[in-house]
């Protein structure tokens, strides 16, 4: 299915002092509108190349691959590790207008991404435990990176010890465990008032999904649209604090949350990782320490 939107359609009609005038035939032409089309090339079982075959010399090429990401360019190549059918929307633009073509491709088997780079940093190729770094600003929220609404004060580890003993354990096999060490930081949106450290068993349904449990995670490699990402999967799975999700700050558990990996570093024998989740009304950031 295709959609075409010419920049100009028909003649402009002007009404002045009850006189109708149509546009002149000398109106400059912007040229023929581009017609979108593309082909899919399989480099190997899980590596795909998309090649635009659009006509009339477009100068903008956009790709939206559902479940993978968004890309720019007349030709793009990427790895898809999970089997399935992936819809593609390809949009092109030239001086005459824009056009969109839709299609799909199929991946027939799952593959394991090699344990290297960010996956190695995250899991140590076996399993690796992360906690909030005991420092000012390890939790941070603001409307954008230049302004702070609130951040964890330097006294946080003393004021909220139950936050700083929490453990997030990533396994190379895709397992993801949250271990609250028997207590959690309870807030009003979890049915706890006032905000305080409470025993895990004090958290009632449905918020008990935010207590210790086993989940899974997916590592999503960077594209032109986003940096490396971690998606934690399972009702109540989260990193840092529970309420910030990709669709807003919530008051009940959700099934998955995707976090951008902003930076990784190694200092003093420990690994550090800064994560971000955009919840629509602002962003939350976390600093984790291995």
N, C-alpha and C positions, 0 to 999 in steps of 0.2 A: 504494500500500500504506500502511495506517495502523496505528499502534499506540496503544492507549489504556491508561493506567495510573491507575485510580481510587485516591484516597488511602485509602479504606476499602472493602473488599470483604467482604460477608457480616457475620456477627455474631461477636463475640469470645466464645470459650468459656473458662470459668475452672473449674479443678478445685480445690476447697477441702474438705478433710476428706471426700473421696469423694462430694461433692455436686456435680452438674453444674448449671450455671446459664447460661442464654443471655442475650445482651444484651437490654436493654429496647427495646421499639418506640419509646420516647421519645428514643432517641439522636438528637441534633441532626443534621439534614441539612446537608451542605456545598453542596448544590445540584447541578445537572446538570453533568457534565463537558463541557468545551469540545470542539468538533469542529473539527479543523484543516482549512483549505482555503485556496487562494490563486489569484490570477490573475496572468498575465504580460502586461504592456503594453510594446510597443515604441515608445519615444519617437522613435527614428530607427534607422538600420541597426545601430548598435552601442551604443545607450543603452537600458537595460532598467529598467523599474519593476516591482517586485513588491509586490502589494497583498494583505494578509491579508483573507480573508473568513470567518474562524473565527467560530463561534457562541458564545453564552453568555458574552459579555463577558470575554475573557481580559485579563490585565493584564501578561503577558510574551509578547513575540513574538521568536523567534530564527530567523535564516536562516543556512544554511551553503550557499554556492554553490561547488561544487567547481571549483578552478582560479581562483577570483576572491577569495573571502574570506568572512568572517562578519560579520553585521550584526544590529542590534537595531532594533525599531520595527515598528509596524503597516504601514508603507509605507516602502520603501527604493528608491533609484535609484542607478545606477552605470553606468560605461562599460566595455565589454568589447572590447578592441582586436583580439583574434585570433578568427578563425572557428573554429567547432566546436560541439559539443553539450555543454551545461553542466547537470549534475544539480543539483537544488535540494532541500534538506531544510528544511522549515518546522515549527518546534515552538512550540506555544502552551501557556500555563498559566493556569488560573483556580482558584477556590477548590475546585472539585470534582475537579480532577486535571489531567492534561496529555495532549496528543494530538499526533501527528506526521503530516504529509502530505508526499509526495514527488512530484516532477515534474521537468521539464527545459525548457530553451529552446534554440534554435539561433541562432547568429550565422553569417551566410552570407558575410561578407567581412572581410578584414583592413583596418585603417586605421592610419595613422601618427598617433601622438599629437603634438600641436603642440610645436615646440621652444620651450618656455617653462618657467619655474619650475625645478624640479629637473633636468629633462633638459638645459635650457640650461646650468645650473651644472655638470653632469657632463661635457658634451661640447663646450660653447661653440658648439653647432649645427654644428660640423664635426668636429673631434677634439680631445681634451684629454688631457694626460699627467699622471699622478698618481704620487707617490712617498711612502714613509713620511716623516713629518715628523721631522726630526732633533732630537728632544727626548725628555726623560724621560717615560715613560708612553705613548709612541706605540704600543707593544704592551703589552697589559694583560690579565690573566686573574684571575678570582675566582669565588666561588660565586654572588655577587649584586653589585649596584652598590655596596654598602656595605663590602665587604671585599676585600682584594687578596691573592692567592696569590703573584703575581710581576708585575713590570712592567719594561720596558726601562729600564736605568739611564741617567743622563745621558751616560755614557761609551760608549753603544751605537754611535754612528757611528764611533768609533775601534776598538772591540772587534769589530764586525761590519760592516765597510764593504761587504761584498757584499750585505747586506740593504738598505742605504740607497742603492744605485745601481739597484735594481730599478725598473722602470717598468710601470705599468698604463695602457693607452691605450684610452679609450672613444671610439668613433665614433658620430656622430649616426645613422648607418645601422644601428646595432645591432652593429657589430663590436667585439671586445674582444681586445686583444693584450697578452700578457705578454712583456716583454723583460728578461731577467735580466742583460744586459750581460756575458755570457760566464762569470759565476760565480754561485754560489748558496751560501746558508747551509745546509750539510748537517748533519743530525742522525741519531741512531741509527735512528729509524723510517724513514729514507730509505736505510739501508744504509751510513751514514757514521759512523765512530767514530775518535777523539772528535769532538764537535760542532766544526765549523770551516768556513771558507770554502773551497770547492773549485771547480774548473772544471766547467762544465755537462757536458762530455763524460765526466766521472767518474761521473755519475749513471746507474746501470744500470736496465734494465727491472725492474719496472713503474713505478719512480719517475721515469723519464725523462719521463713525461707531465707532471711538474711543472716542466719546464724551459721555455724560451722557446717560444711558439707562438701561433697565432691561434685565437680562440674567438668566442663571441657573448655578448650580454647582453640582458636584458629589464629595463626599468624598470617597477616595479609600484607604481601610485599608492596612497597611504594609504587605509585604510578604518577603520571603528570598531575593527577587530581588530588593526591593525598600522600603523606609520608607513610612509613611502615606503621602498621596498625596491629593491635591485639583485640580480637573479639572473644569475650567470655560468654559461654552459652550454658543455659540451664536456669530454671526459675530461681531468682535471687542471687545469681552470680554477679559479683561486682569487685571493683578494686578501689581502695581508698575509703570512700564512704558510699552508702547505698543509693541515695536519692538522685544524684545527677545521671541522666540517661541521654540518649541521642534525641529523644522526643520531648524533653523537658525534665524538670525536677518532679519526681513522682512521690506518692505517699504509700504505694504498695509495690511489691516486687515485680520485675519484668523478666522476660525470657532471655534477653541478650543485651549486651552493651558493647560498643566498639570504641576503643581508645586510640588516639593518635600517639605515637612515640615521638616526642619532640627532640629528645637528646639521650645519649648514653655516654657514660664516662667511667673511668676507674681511678680511684684516689685512695691512698693509704691502705691498700689491700682489699678495698670494698668496691663493688660495682654500684653505680647509681643510674637511675632511669627516671626521666621526667615524662609524665603522661598528661594528656589533655582530653577532656570530653566537652564538646560544644552542645549545650542543652537548649539552644535556641534563644533564650533570653540572656545568655552570657556564657562564660567558660569556667570550668573547674580545672585546676591543675594539681598534680600530686608528684612528690619526689619520693621515690622508693630506693631503699638501700638493701643490698644483698647481705 
